[in-house]
Amino acid sequence: MRRLPGLDLLRAIAIIWVMLFHSFIVDGLGPHFSWLSRYGWAGVDIFFVLSGFLIGSQVLRPLQRGEPFSFGAFYARRAWRILPVFAVVLALYVCFPALREAPGLQPWWQFATFTLNLLIDPVRNTAFSHAWSLCVEEHFYLVFPLLAWWLTRRPSARKFVALCTAIVVLGIGLRAAVWLHDTALDPPRAWFLEDIYYPTWTRLDGLLMGVVLAALRVYRPLAWTRWQRHSNAVLFAGMAMTGLALWLFRDRTGLPANAVGWPLLSFGFALLVFAGADGRSLIGRWRVPGAGWIAAISYSLYLSHKIAFHLVQIAIGTSLQEHRAAVFGTYALAVLLLGAALHYLIERPFLRLRERREFAARAQPEGGEALTAS
């Protein structure tokens, strides 16, 4: 799939927003810039919508054409994309404790099996805790192709809409029930993170909204094209919906936010992704300098940015604390250097190896079908 400037911009905003949020581990940006980082956790939800849209498109296109879907090729492609740089960063965390932003680390096998988000102790073991979102995505990669294959054996728009509605309604009900239960008992643990924020079954809204976009694009191309004529109106509607959702998240651990805030936020981001996928929209028309590069290395940045924060914090201590601009620039440079190093030394070579293997498979008479998106 060719790179779209609008989606690259959203991906760049997402990773920068997340890193600004995580700057709290090095005392943040200061009171004058807290508005930049306060809602940075929502960058993960942008990634979820983008993943649902891009992976959903990969899976649904061959199914819509009636072609046999190669589960092996799909899972292999995901493994080549995800595992190499993840394994390197995990090895750094496990083998070199001095690199950790916090002393406690969950057992390595929870990261390796992508069960971290279901087992983590977010109070005592916070190092590399941001890998929880990768676990959610891996669960999506594992289950969605099987579900899509089953649903498209006898395609039905009514069945698809009913399933999507059920997932949203059940998610609202589940989070509300967990919130009410835990609030009443007030267990002596970080129950909001363990029971609502991290588990896969409470964080399906963003991925679902992305899949809905993919289904619309693949199965209703005329409707997709018709609506993209109004992509700027959709863009502003998405901004308004996102603003409403973030207003609910003023109390991030409150009931309104965690009952209906997640689907509203995900729907708002889905509207932004829809607009970003149109090259004629305000965010899809121009290439913002640097956004494409940040988007390209965003995965490596996401995995490694806390290590960079920690190393800079050790190196400069309090020597530059009175010069906030210099401190911010130092952290930003370190994050970009480490992320770029991982991308160019680990991530990119494995992606090229994946491309060579797929080219060789296509050249064989019995070769399996290759997927096109990253």
Order of alpha helices (4+ residues) and beta strands (2+ residues): alpha-alpha-alpha-alpha-alpha-alpha-alpha-alpha-alpha-alpha-alpha-alpha-alpha-alpha-alpha-alpha
